[in-house]
Amino acid sequence: MSTFDATTSENITDGYRTDDQEEVELGWQEKLFSQFEIDLYQNEHLCQSPLDCQYRNEILRLEETEEKKNRRIFTYTDFDRYTSTEEHSKIVTTSLMEIPSYLTERMSHVRRRRQEHRMMEGKIPRSRLITWEPTEEFVRSNHVLNTPVQTMYIMGDLGPYGKLGHRGDEYILCTIKMDSNGVLSVKPDFNGCKAVYRIETEGEKRDLWLYTVQNVSFDVKPEEQSREKNLFKDLYNRHKEYLTTLVGDEFATPPLGFLQLFVNGEVVSAHGFEYDNLYVHFLLELPNNWTCPPSQQLSGVTQTCATKVDDQEDVAYFSHPFNFEMSIRSEDQPEGFLQWPMLYFGVYSCDFWQRYRIEGYGYIDIPDRPGSYTKTCKTWRPILPGTLAEMRRFFVGGALELEDTTYIRIPSTFKGERLSRFGFRTETIGTVTFRLHCMQQCRTFLDSSMAKKKSQNVLDRMGGLTHQATFHSVLAAFEHSQHRMHEARENLPKDLLHTSAVLDASRM
């Protein structure tokens, strides 16, 4: 570390004072006393804590042995009061008139240093997951992610020559922090090939100080690296065994003859709707003979999301997750076609004046095969003829809504053969995108001979409703042949198609 007078020196090298050049090698949490601390701790009456008494004894011992290796460079360790004060009074701007905000004052009380949360091994709290009446200390300790951090400051006393020991002349040269995960952060970074760091003191006589921070640690020997690697490997193996004891090695399987269906889904986005601030209300309909756990919620609502322009369309990105768990017994399968669960949803909007509007209805069918699916569903909304209803929707809010959400497809209360919607006016509007991850679990799947029949659906693998799979296979074959016929017709020459059309007309 070197200095020169910034107001008089024209050349940096000409302004060096040899008495102000200093080089010190420091270790982690190594304490070097400043002149201010030496003068302070020499007074026995000012030593109030055991740490102050320890520092006083060390200073007296250094004066007896005359082994002091520093003049201007000193350190504040993690145990010093300066570390707590620095964390409490840290500013975020360069303004001298900065006023801490309310959040800054509240967060300054949150201690992230040397916090230890010890939990009894093998004991996981299963009650009081929600603290309804939290205390102030509880809020302080749980408001942020508490990562224990140890801090060390390398300081410099940049006062005038021969007048050291003033707190106003202390400047931070380097801050070193290490968290409980073993991550070491150095600010500013080691110089290496970079230019030197510069500090200009305040006051009438400005001094410019140049300093560098170098890493002079010895390289770890291969034997020590191998020992450390084996130590961590043994630690991870023990932690893995501990987690195994908590989870267990038994895999829960459904009862014999039951099929369990797990759906982990996500309401991804909605685009193409008329108004902003959208949210989606969805409902899962379970057909007859399907059951779900008592704690399973079959409906949900997303957060209100503002739209953004994406590819010339207004898109609202929800990314709202949901999950369903349901089951059916093979003996309860009807003789006809098995009804699969359906997911109904409605898209709503809410503006600044708390005016609610229905933007569209839609539904998607839960896939009957396991896997990941992304489905985009078009929506519609009921309308009334004339402009009066649209003016009421624009100025007042509110519109026609379905009393029964299942009317989007076939109402659950409908028992007839034909459902007439004559006179029911609708308008196609926007689309909603869902992402579904379906998993199925059944003991029948464990049979290796049945598992090889991948062409069959889950009902065949459960041993029932073979004619339903046959019907679906016939429809698939018909659609495939029809698609091939259209392709062959498009590949024919146009004059041949025109000739065949003329021949058909002449025959008629």
N, C-alpha and C positions, 0 to 999 in steps of 0.2 A: 504494500500500500504506500503510495507516494502522494505528495501534495505540491502545489505551486500556487502563487498568488494570481488569481484570475484577472485582476485589474491592472497589473503591472507587467506580467510576463508576456513576452511576445513569442517565445518558443517554449514548448513544454519541457524539453530536456534542460533548458537553462534555468528553470524555476524549481528544480528538485532541491529539497533540504534533506540531507543525509540522516539527520536526527529523526525525521518523520517517516523513514522507510522501515517497514516491519514485515516480517514473514513468520507465521505461526502455523504449526501443524496440530490439528484438533481431532479428537475422537468423539464418538457419539455420547452425548450427555456429559461431556467433560466440562468442568467448571473452571473458568478463568475470571478472576475478580477485576473489576474496574477500580479506578482511583476513588470514585465516589463510594463504592462498597467498602474499600479499605478504610477510608476515613469514617464511615458510618459504623462499621462493626468494631472498631477499636474502642468505642464507648460501650461499656458493658451494660449501662442502664437502658440502652436502646435495643438490646437483644431481648425480644419478647417470646419467641417460639424456640423449640428445640433446634430447628433448622438454622436460626440466627446464631445460636450458641455454637453449633457445629461450624458454621462459616467463620465465626470469630476465632475459634481454636485453629482452624486451618490458616487463617491470615497471620496469626501470631507465630505459627510454626514456619510459615514462609519467610517472615521477617528474620527469624533466628537463623535459618539455613541460607537465606538470600538466594533462593532458587526460582524466583519469579521470572518467567520467560516472556512476559508481555508488558507493553506499555499502553498502547491505544486499543488494541484488539482484545475483546473480552467476550464472555458468553452469558446467556441466561438459559438455564435448563428448564425442564418441564416442571420442576418443583418450586421455581421462583415465583414471587408475586407478580413479576412483570409479565409473565405469560398469561395469567388470568386477566390482568389489566389490559393487555394488548388485544385479547379476544373480545373484551367487553367494549372497548372504545374504538373499535376499528371503523374507519370511515370508508365510503365508497366513491367519493369524488375528491377532486383536488382543491375544492373551495375551502377557504378558511372559515367561512360563515355557514358551513353545513349544519343543518338541524336534523338530527335523527328522526326518522318517521316512527309512527306507533308500532309498526311491525318490527322495525329494527330494534327498538327498545325491548319489546317482548322477547324477541329471538335471542337477544344478547344474554338473557338469563338461562338459556338452554345450554347446559354443559355437555360438551362432547369429548371431554378429556378424562381418561382413566375411569371410564364407567364400566362396571363389571356387573353383568347380569348372569348369575349362576342359577341354573335350573337343575333340580334333582334328576339324576339319570333314571330313565325309565318312567318318569312321571310327566304326563302331558295334561295340562288343565282342560277339563271337559265342561266346566261350569263357569258362569260369569264371563261369557265371551264378550258381552257388551257391558261397559261400565256406565250406568245411567246417571250417576252423580259423581263425576270425576273431581278429585281434589286439584288444587293448583300445582302441587308437586307432581301429581300424575300427568297433568297436561304438559309440564315442562319436560318430563323425561320421555314422553311418548309422542310429542308433537312432530318431531322429525326423526329421521333414521339415525339412531345413535350409533356411530362408529367410533370406538375409543381411539384417540389420537394422542401421540406424544410429540411434543414440540420442543425445538431447540433454536435459539436465536444467536447468531454470530453478530456482535455489535462492534461499533467503532466509536471511540471518543475523539471527535474531530475538533476539539477546542483549540485555542491558540497555544503555541508552544510555551511550555512552562506553566500553563494555567488549566491543567486537566482536572476532572472531577466534577463537572457541572452537568446536571441532567439534561439541560437544553441542548447540549452539544453531542448527545448520543444519537447515533443513526444505525438503522438496521442494514447490515451488509448482506446477510443471507439468512433465510428461514428454511429449516429442515423439519419435515413432519413425517411420521411413520404411523400408519394405522394398524389395527389388529389383524388385518389380512397380510401384513408384511410389505405393503406398498410404501416405498420411500419417495418423497417428493422434495425437490431442492429448488428454491426460488431466490434469486435467479439461478439459472442452470450453470453447470461447469463451463468455464470458458473454452477449454480445448484450443481450437484454432480461431475462436471468435475474438473480437476486439475486447479491450478492457472495459470494465464498468466505470461509470463516472458519477460522482456525487458532488454537488455544489452546495456549500454551506450557506446559511442565511445570515443576515446582518450587514453592517457597513463594510466590513472587510470580508469579502467572499473568497473562500479557498476552494479550489477544485481538486478533488481527491480521485485518484485512479487506483483500482484494485482488481484482482483476479481471484477466482475460486477454482481450485484444481482438485481433482480426485487423485489422491496419492495412496489409496488403499492397496495392499498387496493382493496379488491374484490368488484365488483359492487353489490349493494343490489338488491334483487328481484324487489322491486318497481321501481328502476331506469332502470333495464333491461326491465321491462314491458313498461315503459314510452318510452324508446328508440325504442322498437319494434313497438309500436303504431305510433311513429313519422315517422319511416321509411316506415311503411305500408301506412300511409297517403301520404307520399311523392311519393311512387311508384304509388298509385292510381291517384294522380294528374298528374304524368308524363304519365300514361296510357291514361287518358282522353285527355291530350294534343296531344298525338300521334293519337288518334282517330279523333280528329278534323282536323288533317292534312291529314289523309288518307280518312276519310269519311266512311259512311256505305252503299254506293251504290256499287253493284257488276256489273261490266261491262259485258254485255251479247251480243253475236253477233246478227245480224238481223235475222228475221224469215226466215227459209229455208236455212241458211248458216251453214256450218260445219267448225270450226276453228281447225287447227291441230298445236300443239306446240311441238317441238322436242328440248330437251336439251341434247346434246350429248357430247361425249369426245373421242378423239383419244387416246386410252390407250397406246398401244405399238405396236412394229413391230419386228419380229424376223425371223431368217432364211435367211437373205439376204446376198449377196456376199460381199458388201463393207460397210465401216463405214460412220459415219456422215450423218445420214438419215434425211429426212424431207418429209412430206406428203402434197400433194396438193389435195384438195377435191372440188367437185362441185355437187350441188343439181340440178337435172333436174325436172322441173315442167311440167307435162303433160298438154294437152289441157284442158281448162276450170278451171284450178287452177290459183289462183292469190296470190300475196304477197304484203305487204306494200312497198311503194316506197323506203323506207330507208333500207329495208332488203337486206343484201348481201348474195348471193347464192353460194359464193365460199370463200375459205380460204386456208391458208397455215400454217403449224406448224413451230415451231422453229427447227433448226438443232440440232440433238441429237446424241451424241456419244453412241456407244453400249457398253454393259458390258456382261460378261459371266454369264449366269444364266442357271443352269441345262444343262451344256455342249452346250449351244446355245448362239449366240450373240443376245442380246435383247436391243432394244432402247425404253426407257420409255418416252413418250411424255407428257401424261396427259394434252392434249391441249383441252380446252372446246370450244364448238360452240353451236349456237342455231338458229333455223329456225321457222318462223311463216308463215303459209299459210292457205288458205281457198278455199272452193268450194261451189257453190250453187246447191241445189237439182234439180232445173229446168234445169241446164246445164249438168246433167248426161247423158252420151251417152247411146244409146240403147244396146250396147254390154257390154263388161266387162269394168269396170272403171279402168283406169290406175292410179296407186299409185305412188307418188314421189320416185325417185331413187337417191341414193348417189353414185357418181363415184369418184374414187380417184386414184392417181398415187404416187408411192414411188420413190423418187430421192435420189441421194447421191452426195456429194461434198467433194473432198479430199483437201489436203494441197495446191496443185498446182491449185486450182480452176477448176478442171476437173469435169464436171457434167455428171452423167449417170442416165438413167432410170433403176430402179431396178424392177419395176413390176406395173401392172395395176389390178384393181379389182372394184367391185361394191357390194353394199348391198341394199336391199329393205327396205324402211321405214315400220315398222309394222303397220297393219291396225287396231290394237287393242291397247288401252291405257295400259301402264305398263312400267316396266323397263326390258331392254333386254341387253344382252352381246353377241355380234356377232363377230366371228373370220372368216375372209374371206381369202381364198387362192388367190394368185396373179400369174400373168404370164407376160412375156415380149416377144416382137417379136425378132426373131433372123434371121440371114442369114446363109446359109450353108457355111462350110469352116472355116479355122482358121484365115483368113485375117481380118474378121470383129471382132473377139474376140481379136486379137492383137491390132487393132485400138482402141477398147473399153478399153483395159488395159493401153496402152501407151498414147493415145491422149485424151480419154474420148469421150463421145457422143455415141449414138447408134440410132437404129431405134426407132422413136416415132410416136405415133398416131396423125394425124392431127386433127381428130375429137374424142374427149374424149368419146362420146357416142358410138363409135364403140366397146367399151368394151363389150357392150351387143347388142342392136339393134340401129343403128344410127337413130337420130331424123329425118334425111332427107330421110330415106328409105321409099319408097312407094310401093314396090313390095310385092309379096306373099312369096317368098323364098329368103333367104339371103345366098349366097354361100361364104364360106371362103376357098375354095380349093386352095392349094398352100401357104396359110398363115402359116408360121412356128412360133411356140411359144415354150416357155420353162417355166414350172412351177417352181417357186422359193420359196418365203417366204409367211408369213401370217401377217395380220394386225388385231388388236383387237379393236373393237369399243364398247362403252357403250352408250345406248340410253334410254332416259326417255321421253315417248310419252304421251301427254295429248290431249284430244279432248273436244271440247265445242260446244254444240248445244242446241237450245231451246227445241228441241224434247225430249232431255234427261230429261226434267223436268216432263214429263208426267209419272206418277207413273205406269200406266198400261204398258207403253212401257219399262220402266226401269227394270221391272221384267223379261223381256225376255232376259236373259243373254246369251242364246245360239245363239242369232242372232248377226250378226255383225253390224257395225255402219251404213251401207247402208240400212239394213232392218229397223233399228230404225229411219232412216230418211224417210222411206216410199217408197223406190224404189229399183229396181234390186233384186227382191226376187229370181229370177231364178239363179242368180250368187251364192247366198248363198246355194241354193239347189245343184248346181253343185259341190261346194266345199264340202258339206256334203257327197255327193255320193263318191267323191274321198277319203275322210277320211275313210268312211266305207269300201271301197275296200282295202285300205292300211292296215286297222286293220284286216280284214279277211285274207289277204295274209300273214300278220305277224303271225297270229294264225296257219295257215296251215304249215308254215315253222317250228314253234315250235313243232307242232304235229309230223311232219316228223322226226325231230331230236330225239324225244323221242321214236320212234319205234326201236325195236331190229334190229341189222345189218343183221342177218340171214334172217329175214322176208323181208327186203328190197332187199337182194340178190336174194331170191326166186322169188319175184315179177318181178325183172329185167329179170331173166331167162325165166319166163313165157311169158313176153312181147316179148322177142327175138324169142321164139319158135313159137308164133303166127304169127310173121312177116315172 
